[in-house]
Amino acid sequence: MSKSDAPAKDRSAVRTLLRLWPYVRPVRTRLIIAAFVAIIASCTGLVFPLVLKWMVDGPVADRDPTGVWLGALLLLLLGVTEALLFGLRRWLVARPLASVEASMRADLFRHLQRLPVAFHDRWASGQLLSRGTTDLMLLRLFLAFPLMFLLVNGATIVVGVIILLAQDFALGLVLLAPVVPMVIATAYFEGRYSAVARQAQDQVGDLTTVVEESVLGIRIIKGFGRHRSQARAFRELSHTLRGTEMVKARLLAAIWGIIVTLPEIAIGAALVLGTVRVADDGLSAGTLVAFLSTALALRWPVESIGFLLAMSQESATATERYFEVMDAEPESGTTDASRNGDASRTADASRTADASRKGDASRKGSSDAPSDGGLRFHGVEFRYPDAPADAPAILSRVDLHVRRGETMALVGATGSGKTTLTALVPRLHEVTDGRITLDGEDITAMDRAHLRTLVAVAFEEPTLFSATVGENVLMGAGESAGDEELGRALDVAQAGFARALPQGTGTQVGEQGLSLSGGQRQRLALARAVVGSPRFLVLDDPLSALDVHTEALVEAALRRVLADTTALIVAHRPSTVLLADRVALLSGGRVAAVGTHQELLRENAEYAWLMSGAEADPEADSGADPEPRAPSGAEPGPLPTPTTGHPTGRPAEEAAR
């Protein structure tokens, strides 16, 4: 998601930058000392003209070599002192500003983990990366240089003007004449520069997104020979960014030109006027030398104001972009990592107590299980939060009960809302209406960390991290889990291949796990889901990438796990459906039918059609059409076109899944 087209906020740069204060507060003492040292160092440079005045009007006029050498020595000492003070300033700010950047980056990463899935669906990862890298680097540089030197140079200019006016009031007024037009021109150009700077930083985020997607999707790009189109897209974005940077350069050149030219004209006028007055004996030569030397010493503080303000505008934009993410509302009920351990221990205790309560009565198909036990959907509706108001709900009035200890398969055509329904259980999305209960307790009343220790998930697209096999699998268990739990989970998922890797389960799998095959990644994702022996298991077509022989082995091992848990499994193949005690047919975002596999084959034409790709015995079903056909509205057709109004920008079919 690019923010470059977002309307500019009516917020001053100063007010925006003040939001950094909570991060700066812990190191404020050291920064204040550094600023004071820098001001002393800068003002030391203003003593040089006074020494020159003394030398010209004294030792030079009196032809006193001793006085000249003394003045030279004094100038040398002032120069060394100035250099040492500036070095001390840099040493004072280096460590605290690095800690400020690290703190901001850590807060950003922590906050990103707590933001809802809907936020990540809307935002391009490149935009988030640029905020966590480029923008934070700009803020560190701002605190180290522009902020510091705006204070230092401002103080230096004030002291320098006082010295100029004290030396000769009339010449001082000549030098102050350009101040008003400079302020007006700078204010005008800074406003335009701020808008262009924001545009450039957003374009950097877009460019980062293209690079990231090209690297992660390199197999697709090479497989379809799309490297030229990707290079063209990158080149077009780069050209756009170059154009924006050129606009920035022209604006900065205009600011710089005004700030440099007007003071130079004023210095020239003061030089002419001062020379005339020296010729008329109205001014001493030493005073004129000191005056001009002071004016020249102020050139850098004055000329630097332009680009320091420009850098401040870029930093204000970076601050705004940073807090756009930090201001996003996190998931309600999320907790810090320090509390996760307690939640995990609570969950372990709950599992133990629950196991003792289950007994034979909670086995699959038990008729005397509590009516509110297990996983239950009560009139659940869902639509994406920022979908158009008139958009139909993805899920509508879903009533479904997965009894305690039961395994239910969820079947439906592509786009019927199966994946969305499973994402509601661990609260990756929040229901729009209705409620979901686990053993009678509303999930919205649970702490999210605790909820997610009760519910384990395996998604259709297995995601692995740049870590070892063991670390990826044990991510689904508490911190106390070890090799025993890891081995059991690998056995269930038929992932014994992990032990044959070069370093066994300590082998690094690489980014996205792409060093492994699709089936291997899916088995590790399944192992991650079952390693913690969860009370509730939600699996989204967990065996789709497996060959028939491996699938049979996994199903046999998975049956033992499912015997002791409440499970909801999205299934597309009859072999996966047969793992379940009952089947729910989802059609158009509603539960159309619930029953056993054989019951639905006999009684529901849509279900028979969905299973017909693998069901080869239609004549055995007395109520089924010998050649099952798609029911009305279920005929396969072309993929829907992307829905521009959808916040994710994905096709409606994909969003519904």
N, C-alpha and C positions, 0 to 999 in steps of 0.2 A: 504494500500500500504506500503510495507516494503521497506526501503531504504538500508537495509543491504547489498544488492547486487549491490548498486550503486558504480561506480568507485570512488576511493578516489581522492579528489581534491588536486592539488599541491598548497597548501596554508599553510603557516607557522602558528603555534599556536599563535604567537605574533600578526601577522597581523589579524588573526581571532578575537582574544580577544579585539583588538583595536576598533572593531565595537561596543563594549559596551560603548564607551566613551560618546556618546550623552545622555545615561541614567545616567552615573556617573557624568557628568559635573555639574548638579545642586547641588550635595552634595560634590563636590571635596574639598572644603575648610575644611569641617569637617573630611573628610577622610585623608587629608594631615596632619592635626593636630594630628589625631589618630596615623598615621604612625610615625610622629615625636616623639610623646609620647612613642610609643612602642620601637623605636630605643634607646631613652634615657634609658628606663627601661632595655632593653637588655644589653646595654653598661654598665649600673650600675653593672651588674653581673661581668663585667671584672675588676671592681675595687677591688673585693674580693681578687684576687691573689696578688695585690699590697699591700693590708693591711697585708696579710699573710707574704709577704716578709719582710715588716717592722717589724712585730712581731717576726719572726724567727731570723732575723739578729740583732734585737734590744733587746726588753724586754726579749725574751726567752734566747738569748745568754748571756745577762747581768743578768739573773735571777731577773727581775724586775716585781713583781706581779702587781704593779699599772699599768704598761704599758700593761701587758697582759689583765687586766680588761678593760682598755681603748680601746684596740684593739677589744675585744669581744663586747663592747658596740657599737663601730663603725660598726662592721659587722652586728649587730642586726638592727641598723638604716638603713644600706644599704638594708637589706632584706625587711624591712617594706616599704621603699621607692619603691623598685622594685615591690612589690606586689600591692601597691596603684596605681602606674603608669600603670600596666597591667590592673587593674580594670577600671581605667579611660579610657583606650583605648577601652575596650569592651563596655563601656557606650557610648562612642562617635560614634561607628560604628553601634550600634544596630538599632536605629531608621532610619537613612538615608538609610541603606541597605534594610530594610524592605520596605521603600518607593520606592527604585529602583525596587525591585521584583514586587511590586504592580503595578508600572507604566508599566513594561514590560508585565505583565500578562494582564493588561487592553488594551494595544496596540495590543497584540496578539488577544484577543477576538474581539476587534473592527475591526481588519484587516480580521479576519475570516468571519465576517458578510459581508464584502465588496467584498470578493472573489467570482468569478463566480461559478455557480452550477457545471460546468465541473471540477473545481478543487476539490470540495468535492466528486464528483463521483470517482475521481482517488485515493483519499487518504482515508485510513482506519481511522476511528474515534479514535481508540486506539493510533495511531501514533500522532495524533494531541493532544490528552489528555496527553500523556507522555511529549510532548514538553511544554505544559502549566503547568505541575506540576513538574515532576521529574527533567527536564532539568533546569527549572527556579530555583528550590531549589538548584541545583548544582551551578548555577551561583551566587546565593546569598552567599552560603558558600565559593565560590572562592574569592569573593570580601572581605569577612570578614576574611578569614584565609589564604589560599595559597598566594593570591596576597600580602596581608599585610606582611606575614612572609617571603616571598621571598625577599621583600625589607628590612625588619628588619634583617633577618638572614644574608642577603648579606652584609648589613652595619656592622653588628656585626663581621662577619668573617674578613672584611677588617680592622676594628679597632683592632681586636684580633691579626691578623698577624703582624700589625705594632708594637704592644706591644711585641710580641714574638721576632721579629727581633731586637727590641731595647734592650731587655733583654740579648739576646745572638744570634748573627747573624748566627753562625754555626749551632746551634741546630734548629734555625728557618728554615734554608734551608732543614734540615732533615725532618721536618714536612711538608714542601711544596713539597717534592719529589713526593707524590702520585697524585698531582693535575692533571697532563697531562693524565695519564692512566684513572683517574676517569672521566674526561671530555669526553674522547673518548668512554668509555664504556657506560656512561650515554646517550650520543647522540644516540648510536646504539640502546639501549633498549627502549629509549623514542619513537623513530620512530615506532618500532613494537608495543609498548603499545598503541599509538594513534589509530592505525588501529583496534586493538582488542577492545579498549574502544568504538569506534564508532559502531562496530558490536554488542557489548553488549547492548548499548543504543537502537539500532534499535530493538533488540530482546525483550527488555522490552516493546517497543511499540506494537510489535506483540502479546505479552502475554496480554497486556492491552486490545487489540482488542478482543481476545478470551473471556476474562472475561466479557467484556461489552456485547458482542453478546450473551453470555450464560445467562446473567442476563435478558436482554431485551427479549430474546427468550425462557424464561423458560417454557412457556406454550407449545410451540412446542416440546421442549426437553422432557418434562414430558409426553406430549400427545403421542409421538411416542417412548417413552422409550429409548431415545438416551443419557441418562446421562452417560452411560459407555463410549460411543465413544467420548463425549465431554471431559470427565475426561481423556481419553487416549490422546486426542489432547493436552490438557493442560499439561499433564505429559510429553509428548514428547517435547513441547516447553520449559517447565521448565528444562528438562534434557539438552536441547541444550544450554539454558542460563547458566545453572550450569557449563557446559563444557567451555563456553567462559569465565566465571568468574574465573574458575580454571587456564585458560591460563593467564588471567590478574594477578592472584595471583603469578604464577610462574615467570612471567616477573618482577613483583614488588619485589619478593624475590631475584631475580638475581641482580636487581639494588641495593636493600638494602644491599645485601651481599657484593657487591663490595665497596659501599660507607662506610660501617662499617668496613670491614676488612682492607682495605688499610690504613686508618688513624690510626687504632689500631696498625698495624705493625710499622707505623712511630712513634707513641707515645712510643712504646716499645723500638725502636732503640734509640730515644732521651733519654729515661730513662737510658738505659745502658751507652750511651755515656756521659750523664750528671753526672751519679754516678762516673764514672771513673775520670772525670775532678774534681769533688768535692774531691775525694780521693787524687788526685794529687795537690790539692789546686789551681786548675785552675779556680774554680767556687765556689761561696759561696753557702752554703746550702739553704739560704733564696731565692737566685736567682733560684736555681733548683726547690724549692717548688713552687715559683711563676710561673715559666715557665710551670711546669707540671699542676698546677692548671688552668692556662690560657688555655692550650691545652685541658684539660678535660672540661672546660667551653665551648669550641668551638665544643665539640663532638655533642651536640644537634643541633646547627645551621648547621653543616656539614651533619650529618646523616639525618636531616629532608629534605634536598634538594631533595633527591630521591623521597619521596612520595609527597612532595609539587609539584614537576614537574609532577608526575603522575596525581595528582588532577588537575593540570593546563591543562594537555592534555585532561582529561575528560571534563573539563569546556570549552576548545576550541571546543571539539566535540559538547557539548550542545549548545554553541553559534552558531556553524555552522547549527545545526538542527533547532534552533530557527529562524535563518535568512533564512533558506530554505523556511519557510512559509512566513516570512515577505517580502521576495523578490518576491514572486509570484505577478503577475500583477493583481490589483483589477479591478472590472468592471469599464469601462469608464463611467464617468458621475455620479458616486456615490457621495453622499454628507454626511456630518456629520449629526448626529441627530439634531443638533441645527438648521439646515436648513429645516428639515422635516416639522416643524410647518408651515413655510412660504409656503412650497410647498402644504401642506394640505389646507391652507387658500386659496391659488390660485386656487386649484382644486375645492373647495367649490364654489368660485365665478364663475368659469367656468361652473360648473354644473347648477348654478342658471341661468346664461346667456343662456346656452344651452337649459334649460327647457323652457325658454320664447320664444326661436326661434323655438322650435319643432312644437308646435301647431298641428293642425290636419294633416298638410301636412307630418309630420314625423311619422305618425302612420304606423303600419305594412302594407306593401304592397303598400304604397303610390308611385305613378308613377312619381311624380314631385320632388322627393327628389334629392339633388345634386348628380351628378354621382360619386364624390369623397368622399361623406359623409360616415360615418360608419367605419367599419373595412375592410381593403382591403389588400390582398396578391398579390404582383406584381412579378410574375416569381420567387418565393421563392425557393431556394435550401438550403439544410442543410446536412452536414456530421460532425461528431464529430471531433474537432480540431486535436486530436492525433490519429485518426483512420488511418490505412494504406492508402498510397496514391492511391492504386488501389481498395480500398473498394468502393462499390457503395454508392451513396448518399441516405440518409434516406428519404429525400424529394427532388423531382425533378420537377422544373418548375411548381410550384403550383400557379395558378391564381384563386383567389376566392374573391368575394365581398359580405360582409354582410352589407346590407343597413342600414342606420341610423334608429334605432328603430325596427330593424328586429331581429328575433331569428332564427338562423340557427343551425340545428343538423348536426354533423359530424359523419358519419358512415363508418365503414370499418372493415375488418378482423383483427384479432390479428396480430400485427407486421406491420400494414400498415402505421404507423407513426402519428396516431391521437394525442397521448399525446405529442409527440415531437412538432407537429404543434402548439398546444395550449401553450406550454412552450415558444414559440418564441414571443408571444404577449407581455407578461410582461418583455421580454428580460432576461429570465432565461438562455437562450442560444442565441447566436448571429447567424443571418442568414449567410450562406456561400456566397450566391449570391441573388440578388433581393432585395426587400424592402417591409416593412409593413407600412401602413399608418393608422392613426386614424383621421377621419374627414379631410383627405387630408394632414395631417402633418406626415412626416416620423418619426417613433419612435426613430430612432438613433439620431435625432436632439434634442430629448427631454432629460431633466434631468431625470435620472432613478427614483429619489424619486418622482418627479411630475408624471411621467408615471404610477407609481404603485399606485398613488392615483386615477388615472383615470380608471385603470383596476383592477378589483377584481377577484380572482381565488379561486376555490375549487378543490382540487386534489382528484383523485380516492382513494388514501390512506389517510384518514383524520389524521392529526397530531395535537395532543393537548399537551399543556405544563403543567408542574407542577405548576399550578396556579388555580385560581377560575374559575368557569364556566363563570362568567361575564367578567373576564379579558381575557379569551380565545376568547370570541366572539367579544368584543370591540377592540381586536387587529386589526380588519379589518376596524376600523373607526378612525377618527381624535380624538385628545385629548379632544375636546369639547363634544364628544358624551357621553350620560349618560343613565339613566334608561329607558327613553322613547324610544330611538333608540334600546336599548337592548331588550326591551319587544316586539317591532315591529318585530325585526329580529327573535326572538324565535318563534313568532306566524307564520311567513312565513315558517320557517323550521319545524313547528309542533314539537318544542322542549319544550313544556310546562312541560315535565317531570323535567326540571331543577328547576322549582319552588317548586317541591315536594321533592327535595333532603333535607337532614338534615339541612343545612344552606342556602337553596335556591340557588340563583345564586352566593352566596358567598362560596359555597362548593368547596373544593379543589378536583380536579379530579385525582390527582396522576400522576406519570410519564407515559408519552405517552397516558394518558387518559385511561389506561387499566382497571380502576375501572368501566368503562362504557361499555355498549355493543357496537358492531360494528355499529349498526343502530343509537344509540345515539351519538356516536362520529361523524358519517357522518352528522347527522342533525345539530350538533353544528358547524361543519366545513362549512355547507351551510349557517347557520346563520351568521357566521363570514364573508362570502363572500358578503352577501346582506346588512349587517348592515350599511355600509357607503353610501348606495344608489349610487353605482358607475355608471358612464356613459357607461362603457363597462364591460361585465360580461363573464368570461371564466370558464366553468364548465366541469370537466372531470368525466363523468358518476356519477353525484352527488347522485343518488338514488339507487345505486346498492345493498346496504345492507338493504333496507327497505322492509317490508312486503307489500303486495298489497294494504291493506287498508290504511296504513300510507302513502304509495306512492301516492295514489289518493288524500289524503288530502294535502300533500305537493305540488303536481302538481297544485291543485286548487289555493292555496295561491301563488305559484310561478308565475302563469300566470299574476297576478296583478303587480308583480315586473317586469316581462319581458316586460310588456306593455310600460314601460318608460325607457327602456335601450336597448343597442345593445348587443346581446348575441351570443356566440358560445358555443354549448353544445355537448360534446362527448356523444354519445348514443349507447347503445347496445340492447335496448328493444324498441319495437314499442310504448309502453306507454310513454316513454321519448321522442321519435321522434315526437309524436303528440303535444308536447309543441311548436314545431318549425313551422315557416311559410314555410321554405324551408329546403331541405336536401341536403348535399354534400356527395357524395360517394368517399372515399379515397381508392385507390387501388394501391399497389406497390409504394407508395410515391407520387402518382399523383392524381389529382382530375379527376375521371373518368366520373362523371355525377353530375348535379345539377338540382333539381326540387322539386316538392312537393312529399309528401310521396306516394300518389296514383299514380302520374305520374311515379315515379321510380319503383313502384311495377309492373306497366304495361309494362314498356319499358326496364328495366334493369334486366337481369337474375341474376347477382351477388347480386344486392340489394335484389331481391326477395328471393334468397337463404339465405342471412344473416338474413332476417326478418322471414323466414319460421318457425323458432322455436316457434313463437308465432302467426303467421298469419295463421288462420284456414279457410280462405275463398279464396283459390287460384283460384277457378272457376269464381269468380267475375271479375277477371282481364282478359280482353279479349285477351291480348297479352302474357299472362304468361303461362308457362308450367304447366299443372295440378299438377305435382309433381316437384316443383322447385329443380334443382340440382345445385351443385357448378359449376361455369364456369371454363373454362380451367385455370389452375394455382391457383385456389382457393380451391381445394380439401383439406380438413383437413388432416394433417399427423402428424408424431411424432414431438415433440418439437426440434428445432435446438440445436445442441451441442454448448457449450460455444466457443466463438471466442477468442482465446488467444491473438490475436493482438489488440483487443479492449481495450482502456485505462481503462475502468471500470472493465474489467474482468467479465462482466455480459453476459448472453446469448444474441445472436444477436436479438432474438425475443423481449426480455425485453428492450434492448437498443433502438430498433426501436420504441417501444411504447412511 
